[in-house]
Amino acid sequence: SEGTNVPKPTMNEQSEKNSKTRLPPMKLFLMDMDKATKHASSRCIGHPAMSWPFAKLVTEKSGTVCGYHPDEPKWAFVRYMYGIIASNPRASYYENIRFSYISPEKIHSVKSFFPKRSTVIIFEDLCVAPESIQNRIIPFFTHRHHRNISPIFITQKYHHVPMIIHENLSHILMFNGGSSPQDVSKIVSQYTDDVKSASMVINSYLCKNEFIVFDLNRAEDNPLAIRLRFDTLLDLQKEIELR
């Protein structure tokens, strides 16, 4: 409140706290998020938020998880936060959730996941994994509705992703360095006839370290079909005219 001085931890103090919890120093941003119930979700059809279950492809530069880099700081932080949320059943923020790492060689059959429990599984940098591993990943995208699973496939190269995964996506999130100019052109071609200008618009935002969301569940002419981040509409035609 006004007139009240609340001391904020310095970066050194924050780093010292992180070292005690085995987390690397990092900037944290706290967002206030409302719990989404089934009733609330049914009223958010026109909202930018993704509906459950989703199937997301994230293209970016490298920097439950399934991949070859489980010791990266981001996953240490996710594991730490899951531990806090699930630690105290009496807490207002409590959720019965858990985080686990699965090595690519030990991916479970999609049939082993119970539909009554929602699951998000992230596949990271596995587009060049052996065919045997690819064949285990594909059912998570083709059977996600039946098993209540939302899969996320993170890759450095858009064109390396198996076609059958492409055909079962609900969203594409494009970051700088994750797609070639040809990849960008291929994606935007379904939204406009002026592919060259539209690609320039997309690339200009990517170069500013923004990310673009393509919502494949929506019609090409839906205002929410292409967004800058999740919350800002991106009108390609208007952007082209302004250039």
N, C-alpha and C positions, 0 to 999 in steps of 0.2 A: 504494500500500500504506500501512498505518497508520504514522504517524510521518514520512511523506515529504511535504514541502511542494512542490507544483507550482504555480508562478506562473500565474495566469489573466490573460488580456489584459483591460484595461479597455475600456469602451465606446468611449472615444476611440481607443485603439489598434486596436480592431476596425474602427471606422469608417475609420481611416487605411488599414488593409489592404484594405478593400472599395473605397476610392477608387482604389487602385492597380490593382485588377482591374476597375474601372468598374462595380462593383456598389454599389447604394445601401445605407446602413446598415440592417440588419435583424437580428432575433433568429433564431438558427439552433438547431434541435433535432436532435441526432444519434440515429438509431434503429438498433439492431442488427437486421438482417434476414437471414434465411437464404435462400440461393438455392433457388428452387422448380424442381425437376426434374419431368419427366413422371411419374416413379415416385412422387415425393412428392405431387404433385397428385392422383394417383389415390387416395391414402390420406386426402385432406382433404375428402371429399365432405360430411361433417357439420361442416366448419369454416366460420367466418364469412367467410373470405377468398373473394374472387370467383374463379370458375373462368374460364379463358381459352377462347375469346374472350368478352368481355362487351360490352354496349351500355348506356351509362350516361347518364342525364339528370340534370344538376345544376341546381337552381333556387336562385338567390341574388341578392343585390344586387350591382350592378356594383362593383365596386372599380375528332410533328409537329404545330403550331398553325395553325389556319386561322381568322382573324378580322381585325377592323379595328384592333386595338391591339397590334401586335407589340413596341412599345417599353416596355411596362409592366415594372416592376422584377421581377415574378415570372418573366417569361419570360427576362429577362436572367440571372437566377439559374439557371433550368433549363438554359439554353444553356451556362452556365459549368460546371455540374456534369457535364453530358454530355461536355463537352470533357475534363474530368479523367478520367472513367471510361474514355474511349476513347483516351486519349493514349499509354498505355504498355502494349504487349502483354505485357510481362513482369511487370506488377504483378498481385497476387493478386485485385484488384478489377476487373481489365480486362474489358470487354464490348465486342463489336463493335456499337456502337450509334451513332446519329447523330440530331441534332435539326435540324429545318428549319422555316422559316416559309413558308406558302403563302397568297398573297392569295386572297380569296374568288372573284375573277374568274378565277383560274387553277387552280381545283381540278382535279386529274387525274381521269381515268376510273378507277373502282375496278378495272378490268381491268389497269391498269398496275402494280398492286401484286402482287409475287410471293408466293404462299402459303408458300414456304419461309422467308420472313423475316417475323417477327411485327411488326405495326405498330399503334401507338396514334395515333389522330388526334383532335385536340380542335377542335371547332367552337365558337367563342365569340361570343355576341351576334349570331347570324345568322338568328334566327327571323323578322325583318322584312326580310330581304334579298330582292331580286327573285326571282321565280318560277324564272328560269333557274338561279340559284344553288341554290335549294332542291332543284330536280330533280337537281342534281349531288351533293347531300349524301345524299339518300335511299338510293341504292344502297349506301352504306357501312354502313347499318343492315340492309338487306334481304339483302345478300350477304356479310356479315361472316364467316360460317362458311366460305364457299368461298374467301375471299381471306386468311384468317388475320388479320383486322383487328378491333381493339377500338375502336369510336368513342365519343367522349364529347361530349355536346351541352350546353353551358353557356348558360343563359338567365336573364333576370330575370323572365320571365313564363311560368309553366307552360302556360297556356291558349293561348299563341301557337305552341306546337310543333306541326308538322304531324301529323295523326292517324296516318299510316303509320309515322312514327318512334315514336310512342307504342306502336303495336302490335308493335314489334320490339325493345322495351327489355328488358333483364335486370335493371336496377336504377334506382331513383329516389333521388337524394340531395337532401333538402330542407333548405335553410338559411333563416334568418329573412329575410323580405322578398322571397323568391322566389316566393311563392304567395299567392293570395288565400284568404280563409276558405272560399269556394266550392270552390277547387281542393283544399284540404285535405280538405274533406268528401267530395268525389268520390273521392279516393284511399282514404280510410279506410272508405268504405261497403262495400268488398268484404271487409273484415276483421271488421266488427261491425254489429249492428243499431242500437246506440246511437251513431249518428253524431255527434250534438251533443256528448256527453260525451267521445267519443274525440278529436274535433277540439280540444276544450279541452285535453286532455292533450298532444296534439302541439304545439299553439301555446304551451303553458306552457314546454315545453322549448326551442322555437325562440326564445322571448323571452329565454332564458338563454344565447343564443348557442351552443346545442348544434346538432347536425344529426341528422336522422333518415334511416335507410336502409331503403328498401322493396325487399326481394329478390323480384322477380317470378318468379324461377325456382322458388321454393318454394311449396308449398301454403299456403293462407291460414291453416291451423291449425298450421303448422310453427313451433316456437319461434323459429327464425332468420328468419322472414319479415319481422319489423319489428325494427329494432335502433336503439339510441341510439349514435351513431357506428357503427363497424363491430364493436366488441368487446363490447357490452353488450346483452343481450336486453331488449326492451321489451314487457312483457305488458300490452296495452291493457286487458283485462278487469280485471286486478288493480289497475291504476292508477285505473280508473274507480271501483272499489269503495272505494279508499282516499281518494277526494276527498270 
